[in-house]
Amino acid sequence: MSLDVTSIRNDFPVLKRQINGKPLVYLDSANTSQKPQVVIDAMTNFMSNGYAPINRSAYQMAAEATDLYEGARSALAKFINAPKAHEVIFTKNATESLNLLIMSWGRANLKAGDSVLLTHMEHHANIVPWHMLVAERGIQLRWVPLTNDGQLDLTQLDTLLDGVKVFSFTSMSNVLGTINPVQRLCAAAHKAGALAFVDGCQSVPHQPTDVQAWDADFVVFSSHKMCGPSGVGILWGREALLEAMPPFLGGGNMISDVRLDGFTTAELPAKFEAGTPPITDVIGLGAAVGYLEKLGMAQVRKHEIELSTYVLNMLKDRFGDEITIHGPANPELRGATFSFAFRDIHPHDLSQVLDQQNVCVRAGHHCAKPLMRILGANATARASFYFYNTMSEADALADALDSASDIF
Amino acid sequence: MAGLEDLYREIILDHYRTPRNRGELDPPALSADGHNPLCGDEIRISVAVQDGVVTDVRFSGSGCSISQSSASMMTSAIKGKPVEQVKSIVRRFKQMMTIDEEDTEIDESINLGDLEALQGVVKFPVRIKCATLGWNTLLDALATEQK
């Protein structure tokens, strides 16, 4: 049974919006996704009828709030098949999740001369914190290069992994759409005695995730790309590793005791959740997880493979050599995120023209400047699809592209 | 909603398709690099100054039609002019690119000529940084003289 996209679209109020009498064609979900009514309702209901602090008050409404917040954590754990709910840590965003992980684990475990392996397709959030540790600790970075069709070139992987302490990589490129063989990469890291950190931001919203099947050590991802609100990031890690790590941010909630001469940290997950968390947002995320579970992530993936197949063929049919789509040509090896160059029109100008038709795409370097340099582009336009997008929206993109040539 | 015709005026597209003063100048010409961190546009401005006059100016790099045409029109507007007058033109242009005009006194004595075509950019606030990239980089290049 495939997804009933017509009915799904009714779940998203914003998709009914028209601008200047024309429908919205939202193709920027790799950037941030739209929100279904159930998420909006869960947050509105909490703030209207039950807003209260969590973890620290005895009254009924506070207990209800704590249940909702912890319920979201349990739902998340189940969603990614984490062994234990307290291995799921809520942060402010996935960038903070990566900083927490890299700084906390890195400072405790890395010394001058230690090596970390990254890839050429990483988002800045999985590069810059490592550069900061290079400056602070004198660690060294190695890089997995790419093949011509935008996949990881794994021919030298074992050599690159030799002596490395961590292999930190994305499960799916936010520029190329490439889906990486996470399970194989984790296994290779472990064989070399390294830990595997996975940036799951782009893949977790779009396909089933099983952190145990991956055999990853840490996985980060974000709420706002999977129908939840902005303001929440997730870090999942193996219990023993999280327990051995020092805290990242200090303050309320993350302690079991504070004295004049020091402090003792709280148990997981509170140890890594200093201060009042984004309670309303986490509850919204919980509702988003429920919504995605109901759709079925396997069905989501199937729909996006169908969309990818259509988009790749249709754009090539219509525009031939006038369009260059980066990343793998095989829809099974990629998500429905397409960075492209079109008729020598600058991506910024292209996105401006598409906006006239309410077609929303991203133009820029996508927070992946090292990759852009490898592609030989300062910027690309990127159309990214989600389960609520349709083939007719892909056609609207193509029509809008065609109209760009009238100007340039 | 502002239409694209406000943004992509014919004179702008002309400078985009046929850029003036493209290239670089060797030292002792002054030069500076500018980046638009949001979109990745890059530009280099080289400017030759002799006896307080901009005798030559070039731009290189890559970017969208607005950043490239604005830089091209800028080079045409300032070439051969005294540095002090150039700075007034920059100030006047940046005033035009400002959404908040409350405390800016417009110097009407400066005629921006073709550059007025870029006025429509203000209706697309995201693109203002594209239009001003070359100008800010020109100021950076001129500032290197004092060092």
Interface residues (C-beta under 8 A of the other chain):
Chain A: I19 N20 H346 P347 H348 D349 Q352 V353 Q356 A363 G364 H365 K369 M372 N378 A379 I407 F408
Chain B: M1 G3 L4 L7 Y8 L13 Y16 L38 C39 G40 D41 E42 S62 G63 C64 S65 I66 F124 R127 C130
